[in-house]
């Protein structure tokens, strides 16, 4: 929560345009702080999102790498170490267009990324921003 409060304070001080420009550097800095295997997964996710969903702006959200559209977080990466969890998580927020009937997943556990996993992430990203 402290990290989120600091993020909001920084955004209001700098203004939305400047905060957006700084987002990439902040996300890359957060990824660099991670231990393996979280760092490798986060680096690959960042590359996938930049390539296949360039309209999403990188930013930090509660101290985690996140990607927003029109200022609203669409997806985020939660490293396992942050919460001493067994696996990292790729999560989606309400603005993501993943609705599928009455029930659908909004987060995915990640222990590594295979080519098949990456292809699924690309499909999810395209659907989320549609």
C-alpha positions as semicolon CSV with decimal commas, in nm:
position;residue;x (nm);y (nm);z (nm)
1;X;0,000;0,000;0,000
2;X;0,288;0,236;0,074
3;X;0,422;0,181;-0,277
4;X;0,082;0,260;-0,429
5;X;0,049;0,577;-0,223
6;X;0,394;0,688;-0,344
7;X;0,299;0,608;-0,705
8;X;-0,015;0,823;-0,679
9;X;0,179;1,106;-0,518
10;X;0,441;1,095;-0,795
11;X;0,174;1,086;-1,069
12;X;-0,010;1,386;-0,926
13;X;0,312;1,583;-0,885
14;X;0,441;1,510;-1,236
15;X;0,111;1,507;-1,422
16;X;-0,031;1,220;-1,625
17;X;0,177;1,285;-1,939
18;X;0,510;1,292;-1,755
19;X;0,419;0,993;-1,538
20;X;0,341;0,793;-1,853
21;X;0,681;0,876;-1,999
22;X;0,853;0,765;-1,677
23;X;0,653;0,441;-1,658
24;X;0,884;0,235;-1,875
25;X;1,189;0,318;-1,665
26;X;1,003;0,249;-1,340
27;X;0,881;-0,090;-1,466
28;X;1,229;-0,186;-1,586
29;X;1,375;-0,081;-1,250
30;X;1,120;-0,297;-1,062
31;X;1,199;-0,592;-1,289
32;X;1,574;-0,545;-1,231
33;X;1,514;-0,567;-0,852
34;X;1,348;-0,909;-0,883
35;X;1,525;-1,234;-0,814
36;X;1,524;-1,526;-1,056
37;X;1,305;-1,682;-1,192
38;X;1,067;-1,385;-1,145
39;X;1,301;-1,149;-1,328
40;X;1,326;-1,371;-1,636
41;X;0,949;-1,415;-1,653
42;X;0,886;-1,041;-1,601
43;X;1,141;-0,946;-1,869
44;X;0,980;-1,181;-2,119
45;X;0,627;-1,062;-2,032
46;X;0,737;-0,701;-2,074
47;X;0,877;-0,780;-2,420
48;X;0,561;-0,970;-2,522
49;X;0,332;-0,689;-2,408
50;X;0,540;-0,418;-2,577
51;X;0,542;-0,612;-2,902
52;X;0,182;-0,737;-2,914
53;X;-0,002;-0,468;-2,714
54;X;0,195;-0,147;-2,777
55;X;-0,107;0,065;-2,684
56;X;-0,063;-0,043;-2,322
57;X;0,151;0,199;-2,120
58;X;0,392;0,045;-1,868
59;X;0,363;0,173;-1,512
60;X;0,408;0,046;-1,160
61;X;0,099;-0,050;-0,963
62;X;0,135;-0,139;-0,596
63;X;0,507;-0,170;-0,669
64;X;0,455;-0,427;-0,944
65;X;0,497;-0,399;-1,322
66;X;0,162;-0,316;-1,479
67;X;0,027;-0,207;-1,816
68;X;-0,252;0,046;-1,860
69;X;-0,486;0,165;-2,133
70;X;-0,632;0,514;-2,100
71;X;-0,484;0,535;-1,750
72;X;-0,654;0,217;-1,625
73;X;-0,448;-0,091;-1,541
74;X;-0,537;-0,378;-1,773
75;X;-0,280;-0,634;-1,656
76;X;-0,001;-0,672;-1,404
77;X;0,277;-0,908;-1,302
78;X;0,297;-1,017;-0,939
79;X;0,635;-1,173;-0,860
80;X;0,631;-1,480;-0,636
81;X;0,894;-1,334;-0,402
82;X;0,685;-1,024;-0,328
83;X;0,432;-1,231;-0,132
84;X;0,654;-1,534;-0,068
85;X;0,425;-1,735;-0,294
86;X;0,493;-2,057;-0,477
87;X;0,440;-1,899;-0,819
88;X;0,432;-1,561;-0,993
89;X;0,103;-1,434;-1,132
90;X;-0,009;-1,260;-1,450
91;X;-0,329;-1,083;-1,350
92;X;-0,595;-0,887;-1,533
93;X;-0,807;-0,601;-1,396
94;X;-1,167;-0,503;-1,472
95;X;-1,085;-0,302;-1,788
96;X;-0,954;-0,621;-1,956
97;X;-1,209;-0,755;-2,205
98;X;-1,175;-1,119;-2,103
99;X;-1,543;-1,177;-2,023
100;X;-1,656;-1,523;-2,127
101;X;-1,999;-1,617;-1,995
102;X;-2,063;-1,592;-1,622
103;X;-1,718;-1,702;-1,505
104;X;-1,366;-1,658;-1,645
105;X;-1,009;-1,650;-1,511
106;X;-0,853;-1,315;-1,422
107;X;-0,511;-1,441;-1,313
108;X;-0,268;-1,707;-1,422
109;X;0,007;-1,878;-1,223
110;X;0,349;-1,871;-1,390
111;X;0,649;-2,083;-1,300
112;X;0,823;-2,045;-1,638
113;X;0,729;-1,939;-1,991
114;X;0,726;-2,188;-2,275
115;X;0,649;-2,103;-2,638
116;X;0,293;-2,231;-2,586
117;X;0,255;-2,012;-2,275
118;X;0,379;-1,709;-2,467
119;X;0,130;-1,776;-2,748
120;X;-0,152;-1,795;-2,493
121;X;-0,038;-1,467;-2,334
122;X;-0,041;-1,298;-2,676
123;X;-0,400;-1,420;-2,732
124;X;-0,502;-1,299;-2,386
125;X;-0,344;-0,958;-2,442
126;X;-0,516;-0,910;-2,777
127;X;-0,850;-1,006;-2,626
128;X;-0,794;-0,792;-2,314
129;X;-0,739;-0,474;-2,516
130;X;-1,005;-0,539;-2,782
